Amino acid sequence: MIEEKLFIAGRWTHVASTIPIEDPSTGEKIGTLAAGRASDVDAAVNAAAKAYTGAWGKLTAAERGRILMKMSGAVAAKADALADLEARDVGKPLKQARADALALSRYLEFYAGAADKLHGETIPYLADYTVYTLREPHGVTAHIVPWNYPMQIIGRSVVGALAAGNATVVKPAEEASLTALAFARIAQECGLPDGAMNVVTGIGEETGAALAAHPGIHHLSFTGSTSVGALVQAAAGRNAVPVTLELGGKSPQIVFADADIERALPFLVNAGIQNAGQTCSAASRLLVERKIYEPLLEKLGERYRALRVGAAKDDLDVGPLISAPQKKRVEEFIAQGKNGHRVIAEGKIEASAPRGGHFVAPVLFADVAPEHTLARDEIFGPVQVVIPFDTEEDAIRIANGTDYGLVAGVWTRDGSRALRMARAIHTGQMFINNYGAGGGVELPFGGTGRSGHGREKGFEALYAFTRLKTVAAFHG
């Protein structure tokens, strides 16, 4: 059985209260996590503050980069072990978990190279002045990480903050904390100074709330649900702390009649069912021009019927949902959809899937009205809806017809139309004749509307993890 502790100031700290660790593939308890309290959060923030003014903060940007590069190599070397851990903890198939581990390594590589390239600029002003700007770290940054992509989100959030010179406190989701703790061990082995990264596990309502409201935090990054994001932002706002929020989505892929359908098909399906649909940027809505609606439904149905669902270790197309409550929630959406909507196809739960696992067969619905809850609410499960449209204007109206705006895709051979759609759709990322661009750690990511604000990933994230200072020197 796994018995995990808190990681504060470079030490592994025992606490009396624990949280059970469950394997979503079996529903069985595989260990316990330490349940940190407000006092533990306070200790972690103090440790980060000490590191920021001490060993970590005194390093040059190039020296920070060298440590992150060493960590990148170590993560890559341990990718298989990290994937095994993530598969047990989150339930995602091994190939998807390994891709996440390699993505974490790539984030480390990217931000290691960027650490000493974060520059200010000079500003032309009056003849008697020299004016320039400095980009300085905030100080102590907090990172509340969700359960669906722990390694990837640590990479785009925590690693970016470290590259910019901040010291960090990480609160992983109580459902999936194991790879965050494993990453802390790797960081320590690679020479990251004590306190530069602290990991405090625990219940969101206690540990997460204490971190969001802590007066010693100077920037907060949260990825999770829209409802919890609002609470986090309100708590941080009482201390005037800037917040980056990456929240939910109801992302569309828009398919015009002139699209390369054979190229599009894998993207149309995989972007909806990857990680069992538990992805904020999942393409849960497929908008299809009516001219090709029925033929495309037939092709999509063929792919859905071939989808296999099973335990993470079996490395099939779809693994389990994270928990029993999440499974129940998704099944309620599916039951609602089956009451009056056309089911084009469903995947298959393998006979070998453990009976206690949280498995849901992927479902493809057609003829869903744009205003229906299936087309507006984030389900966070392997459910896609297909909606017909007649004109470009219809497609834009339907695509923009939710409260979210995270990711969108358009499939067409008409270049002018593609560019018009890219401008017209309210979204943080827009993909033309692809979806996701392979993950792209270089590509700024974030949303509009109820999908949040601020950007992570790419060089743009480093701006969020720094504060700008203007210096105006009069020299006569």
C-alpha positions in Angstrom: 0.0 0.0 0.0 1.2 3.5 -0.9 1.6 5.9 2.1 2.4 9.4 0.9 3.5 12.5 3.0 3.6 16.2 2.4 6.7 17.7 0.8 7.6 21.0 2.6 11.0 22.8 2.6 12.6 19.7 1.1 11.4 17.4 3.8 8.7 14.7 3.8 6.3 15.5 6.5 3.9 13.1 8.2 0.4 14.3 9.3 -2.2 12.4 11.3 -5.1 12.7 8.9 -5.2 10.8 5.6 -7.2 10.5 2.4 -7.7 7.1 0.6 -6.1 6.6 -2.8 -8.4 4.7 -5.2 -7.6 3.0 -8.5 -10.4 4.1 -10.9 -9.9 0.9 -12.9 -10.9 -1.3 -10.0 -12.5 0.9 -7.4 -10.0 -0.5 -4.8 -8.0 1.4 -2.3 -4.3 1.3 -3.1 -2.9 3.7 -0.4 -3.3 6.9 1.5 -2.4 10.6 1.0 -1.6 13.0 3.8 -4.5 15.4 4.4 -2.8 18.7 4.9 -4.4 21.4 7.0 -4.2 25.2 7.0 -1.2 25.1 9.2 0.6 22.9 6.7 -0.2 25.3 3.9 1.2 28.1 6.1 4.4 26.1 6.6 4.7 25.5 2.8 4.2 29.2 2.0 6.8 30.2 4.5 9.2 27.7 3.1 8.6 29.1 -0.4 9.2 32.6 0.8 12.5 31.6 2.4 13.6 29.9 -0.8 12.6 32.9 -2.8 14.8 35.3 -0.7 17.4 32.6 -0.3 19.0 29.8 -2.3 16.5 29.7 -5.2 16.1 33.5 -5.5 19.8 34.1 -5.6 20.4 31.8 -8.6 20.9 33.5 -12.0 18.3 32.8 -14.7 20.8 30.6 -16.5 21.4 28.5 -13.3 17.7 28.0 -12.9 17.5 26.8 -16.5 20.3 24.3 -15.9 18.4 22.7 -13.0 15.2 22.5 -15.0 17.0 20.9 -17.9 18.4 18.3 -15.6 14.9 17.7 -14.3 13.7 17.3 -18.0 16.2 14.5 -18.6 15.3 12.8 -15.3 11.6 12.9 -16.1 12.2 11.4 -19.6 14.3 8.6 -18.1 11.5 7.8 -15.7 8.7 8.2 -18.2 7.5 4.6 -18.0 7.4 4.6 -14.2 5.6 7.9 -14.1 3.1 6.6 -16.7 2.4 3.5 -14.6 1.8 5.7 -11.6 -0.5 8.0 -13.5 -2.4 5.2 -15.0 -3.1 3.7 -11.6 -4.0 7.0 -10.0 -6.1 8.6 -12.8 -7.2 5.6 -14.8 -6.0 6.8 -18.2 -4.6 4.2 -20.7 -0.8 3.7 -20.4 -0.1 5.2 -23.8 -1.9 8.4 -22.8 -0.1 8.5 -19.4 3.3 8.1 -21.1 2.5 10.9 -23.5 1.8 13.1 -20.4 5.1 12.2 -18.8 7.0 13.1 -22.0 5.0 16.3 -22.2 6.2 17.2 -18.7 9.8 16.5 -19.8 9.2 18.8 -22.8 7.8 21.6 -20.7 10.9 21.4 -18.5 13.1 21.5 -21.6 11.2 24.5 -23.1 11.2 26.6 -19.9 14.8 25.7 -19.1 15.8 27.3 -22.4 13.5 30.2 -21.9 14.6 31.1 -18.3 17.4 33.4 -19.3 15.6 34.9 -22.3 12.8 36.8 -20.4 13.9 40.4 -21.1 12.6 43.9 -20.4 12.9 46.6 -22.9 14.0 50.2 -23.3 11.3 52.9 -24.0 12.1 56.1 -26.0 11.1 59.1 -23.9 12.4 62.6 -23.1 15.9 63.5 -24.0 17.0 63.8 -20.4 15.7 60.4 -19.4 16.5 56.7 -19.9 13.5 54.5 -19.3 13.5 50.7 -19.2 11.4 47.9 -17.9 12.3 44.9 -15.8 10.4 41.6 -15.6 10.6 40.3 -12.0 9.1 37.2 -10.4 6.0 37.6 -8.3 7.6 35.8 -5.3 5.5 32.9 -4.1 3.1 31.4 -6.5 0.3 28.9 -5.7 -0.8 26.2 -8.1 -4.0 24.2 -7.7 -3.8 21.3 -10.1 -6.7 19.1 -11.2 -7.0 15.4 -11.4 -7.3 14.9 -15.2 -3.8 15.9 -16.4 -1.6 16.3 -13.3 1.8 16.0 -15.1 0.9 18.2 -18.0 -0.6 20.9 -15.9 2.4 20.9 -13.5 4.5 21.3 -16.6 2.7 24.3 -18.0 2.0 26.0 -14.6 4.6 25.1 -11.9 7.5 24.8 -14.3 6.8 28.1 -16.0 6.6 29.8 -12.6 9.9 28.3 -11.6 11.6 29.3 -14.8 10.5 32.9 -14.1 12.2 32.7 -10.7 9.2 32.2 -8.4 9.1 29.7 -5.5 6.0 27.5 -5.6 3.4 25.8 -3.5 1.5 23.0 -5.3 -1.9 21.6 -4.2 -2.7 18.6 -6.4 -6.3 17.2 -6.6 -7.1 14.7 -3.8 -8.2 12.2 -6.5 -4.8 12.3 -8.2 -1.7 13.4 -6.3 0.9 10.6 -6.9 2.8 12.0 -9.9 3.0 15.5 -8.3 4.7 13.9 -5.3 6.9 11.8 -7.6 7.9 14.9 -9.5 8.9 16.5 -6.2 11.3 13.6 -5.6 12.8 14.1 -9.0 13.2 17.8 -8.5 15.0 17.2 -5.2 17.3 14.6 -6.7 18.2 17.1 -9.5 19.2 19.8 -7.1 16.1 22.1 -6.9 16.8 24.1 -3.6 14.6 23.2 -0.6 11.4 25.2 -0.6 11.5 26.2 -4.2 8.7 23.7 -4.8 6.4 22.4 -2.0 3.6 19.9 -2.4 0.7 20.0 0.1 -2.0 17.3 -0.5 -5.4 17.4 1.0 -9.1 18.1 0.5 -10.0 21.1 -1.7 -12.4 22.6 0.7 -9.7 22.8 3.4 -6.2 22.7 1.9 -7.1 24.3 -1.4 -9.2 27.0 0.3 -6.4 27.8 2.7 -3.9 28.2 -0.1 -6.2 30.4 -2.3 -6.8 32.7 0.7 -3.3 32.8 2.0 -1.9 36.4 2.3 1.7 35.1 1.5 0.7 34.1 -2.0 1.6 36.6 -4.8 0.1 34.8 -7.8 -2.4 31.9 -8.1 -2.9 29.5 -11.0 -6.0 27.3 -10.9 -7.2 24.7 -13.4 -10.6 23.1 -12.7 -14.3 23.6 -12.8 -15.9 27.0 -13.4 -17.8 26.9 -10.1 -14.7 26.2 -8.0 -12.7 28.7 -10.1 -15.1 31.5 -9.1 -14.6 30.6 -5.4 -10.8 30.5 -5.8 -10.7 33.9 -7.6 -12.9 35.4 -4.9 -10.6 34.1 -2.1 -7.5 35.4 -3.9 -9.2 38.7 -4.7 -9.4 39.5 -1.0 -5.6 39.8 -1.0 -5.5 41.5 -4.4 -3.6 38.5 -5.8 -3.6 38.1 -9.6 -5.1 34.8 -10.8 -4.8 32.7 -13.9 -8.0 30.6 -14.4 -8.2 27.7 -16.9 -11.7 26.4 -16.5 -14.3 24.4 -18.4 -15.2 24.1 -22.0 -17.7 23.0 -24.6 -15.5 23.1 -27.6 -16.8 22.7 -31.2 -15.2 21.2 -34.3 -16.9 22.6 -37.3 -16.9 20.4 -40.5 -17.7 22.0 -43.8 -18.7 19.9 -46.9 -15.4 20.6 -48.6 -13.3 19.2 -45.7 -10.8 16.4 -46.1 -13.1 14.0 -44.2 -10.6 11.1 -44.0 -8.0 13.3 -42.4 -10.6 14.9 -40.1 -12.2 11.6 -38.8 -9.5 10.6 -36.2 -9.4 14.2 -34.8 -13.2 14.4 -34.6 -13.5 11.3 -32.5 -10.2 11.2 -30.5 -10.6 14.8 -29.3 -13.9 13.9 -27.7 -13.0 10.6 -26.0 -9.4 11.0 -25.0 -8.9 10.6 -21.3 -12.5 9.3 -21.3 -13.7 12.8 -22.3 -12.3 14.2 -19.0 -10.5 17.0 -20.8 -11.4 20.7 -20.6 -10.6 21.2 -24.3 -12.5 18.1 -25.4 -14.3 18.5 -28.7 -17.7 17.6 -27.3 -19.7 19.3 -30.0 -19.4 18.4 -33.7 -21.0 20.9 -36.0 -21.5 19.4 -39.5 -22.7 21.0 -42.7 -26.0 19.4 -43.7 -24.8 18.4 -47.1 -22.5 15.8 -45.6 -24.4 15.2 -42.3 -25.7 11.7 -42.7 -22.7 10.3 -44.6 -20.4 11.7 -41.8 -22.6 10.3 -39.1 -22.2 6.8 -40.7 -18.4 7.2 -40.7 -18.3 8.5 -37.1 -20.5 5.6 -36.0 -18.1 3.1 -37.4 -15.3 4.6 -35.4 -17.4 4.7 -32.2 -18.5 1.1 -32.5 -14.8 0.1 -32.7 -13.9 1.9 -29.4 -12.9 -0.4 -26.6 -13.1 0.5 -22.9 -11.1 -1.2 -20.1 -8.6 -1.0 -17.3 -5.7 1.5 -17.7 -3.2 -1.3 -17.8 -4.9 -2.9 -20.8 -4.0 0.2 -22.8 -7.2 0.4 -24.8 -9.0 3.4 -26.4 -10.8 4.6 -23.2 -10.1 4.0 -19.5 -12.4 4.6 -16.5 -13.7 7.8 -15.2 -11.9 9.2 -12.2 -14.5 8.2 -9.5 -17.9 6.8 -8.8 -19.6 10.2 -8.4 -18.2 11.3 -11.8 -19.4 8.1 -13.4 -22.9 8.7 -12.0 -22.9 12.3 -13.2 -22.0 11.2 -16.8 -24.5 8.4 -16.8 -27.2 10.9 -15.9 -26.3 13.0 -18.9 -26.4 9.9 -21.1 -29.8 8.9 -19.8 -31.1 12.3 -20.5 -29.7 12.2 -24.0 -31.2 8.8 -24.7 -34.6 10.2 -23.8 -35.5 11.7 -27.2 -32.2 11.8 -29.1 -30.8 9.6 -31.8 -27.9 7.4 -30.6 -25.6 6.9 -33.6 -23.3 4.4 -31.9 -21.7 3.4 -28.6 -18.3 1.9 -27.7 -17.9 -1.4 -25.9 -16.8 -2.0 -22.3 -14.6 -5.1 -22.5 -15.6 -8.2 -20.6 -12.2 -8.1 -18.9 -12.9 -4.7 -17.4 -12.9 -5.0 -13.5 -16.4 -5.0 -12.1 -15.6 -2.3 -9.6 -14.1 0.1 -12.2 -15.8 3.4 -13.2 -16.3 2.6 -16.8 -18.7 4.3 -19.2 -19.1 3.4 -22.8 -18.6 6.3 -25.2 -21.8 7.6 -26.8 -22.4 9.6 -30.0 -25.7 11.5 -30.2 -27.1 13.2 -33.3 -29.7 15.8 -34.0 -29.1 17.6 -30.7 -30.6 21.1 -30.6 -27.9 23.8 -29.9 -29.8 25.0 -26.8 -30.1 21.5 -25.3 -28.2 20.8 -22.1 -26.2 18.1 -23.9 -24.9 20.9 -26.3 -24.4 23.6 -23.6 -23.2 21.9 -20.4 -19.7 20.4 -19.8 -20.3 16.7 -19.3 -16.7 15.7 -18.7 -17.2 12.2 -20.0 -16.9 10.3 -23.3 -20.0 11.9 -24.9 -20.2 13.8 -28.2 -23.1 15.5 -29.8 -23.5 16.1 -33.5 -25.4 19.3 -34.7 -26.2 20.1 -38.3 -25.8 23.6 -39.8 -26.6 25.1 -43.2 -24.5 28.2 -43.6 -21.3 29.7 -42.3 -23.3 32.1 -40.3 -25.3 29.2 -38.7 -22.0 27.5 -37.7 -20.7 30.7 -36.1 -23.9 31.3 -34.2 -24.0 27.7 -32.9 -20.3 27.6 -32.1 -20.6 30.8 -30.0 -23.8 29.7 -28.4 -22.4 28.5 -25.1 -20.9 30.3 -22.1 -17.5 28.8 -22.8 -14.7 29.7 -25.1 -11.6 27.5 -24.8 -10.8 25.7 -28.0 -12.4 25.3 -31.4 -11.5 23.7 -34.7 -12.6 24.2 -38.3 -12.3 21.8 -41.2 -12.4 23.2 -44.7 -10.3 23.5 -47.9 -11.5 27.1 -48.3 -8.7 29.2 -46.9 -10.7 32.4 -46.8 -13.5 30.7 -44.9 -11.1 29.2 -42.4 -9.6 32.6 -41.6 -13.1 34.2 -41.3 -14.0 31.4 -38.9 -10.8 31.9 -36.9 -11.8 35.6 -36.3 -15.5 35.0 -35.7 -15.3 32.1 -33.1 -15.0 33.2 -29.4 -12.2 31.0 -28.2 -8.7 31.0 -26.8 -7.3 28.5 -29.3 -8.4 28.0 -32.9 -7.3 25.1 -35.0 -7.6 24.9 -38.8 -7.7 21.4 -40.4 -6.3 19.9 -37.1 -7.3 19.9 -33.5 -4.8 20.2 -30.7 -1.6 20.5 -32.8 -0.1 17.6 -31.0 -0.3 19.3 -27.6 2.2 22.0 -28.5 3.9 23.2 -25.2 4.9 26.3 -27.2 1.3 27.3 -27.9 -0.4 29.8 -25.4 -3.5 28.2 -23.9 -6.4 29.7 -22.0 -10.0 30.7 -22.5 -12.6 33.4 -22.7 -16.0 33.7 -20.9 -16.6 31.0 -18.4 -13.5 29.1 -19.7 -11.4 31.5 -17.6 -8.7 34.1 -18.3 -5.0 34.4 -18.5 -2.6 32.2 -20.6 -0.4 29.3 -19.8 2.0 27.3 -22.1 4.5 28.9 -24.4 6.5 32.0 -23.7 3.4 34.0 -23.0 3.0 32.2 -19.7 6.2 33.7 -18.5 4.7 37.1 -18.7 1.9 36.1 -16.3 4.4 34.6 -13.9 6.3 38.0 -13.7 5.4 41.5 -12.8 6.6 44.5 -14.9 8.6 47.3 -13.3 9.2 50.6 -15.1 12.4 52.5 -14.3 12.7 56.1 -15.4 16.2 57.6 -14.8 16.7 61.4 -15.2 20.3 62.1 -16.1 20.2 65.7 -17.4 
